[in-house]
Amino acid sequence: GINAEYGEKDHGKINLLVNNAFKGVKTIENNIPVPFWEQPIESWDDVIHVGLRCHFVASQRAAKMMVPQKDGLIVNISSGGALFNFFTAPYGVGKAGLDKLSEMCGK
């Protein structure tokens, strides 16, 4: 993960953060045929933790460095799963949440 103290102390600034991680490929694959009401909570936790929480934390830490330097770019990689029924509920919700996080980062 990104460590704000390391970046500030040793490198002075951060210019670019690309959030592309999304955990749970096997979890998603195993739960595609499973109805929403039967999907295990662990599937939700796996996918949302990496695909949303980690993006939030990394973006927040990068922004704390980028705002004072008045420079930097955060890129969040999402998918059509935010808008259409791809794979599982945790995947779709995670991607929709990531789209909203991207919107809120600029405010």
Secondary structure, 3 states (H helix, E strand, C coil): CCCHHHHHHHHCCCCEEEECCCCCHHHHHHHCCCCHHHCCHHHHHHHHHHHHHHHHHHHHHHHHHHHHHCCCEEEECCCHHHCCCCCCHHHHHHHHHHHHHHHHHCC
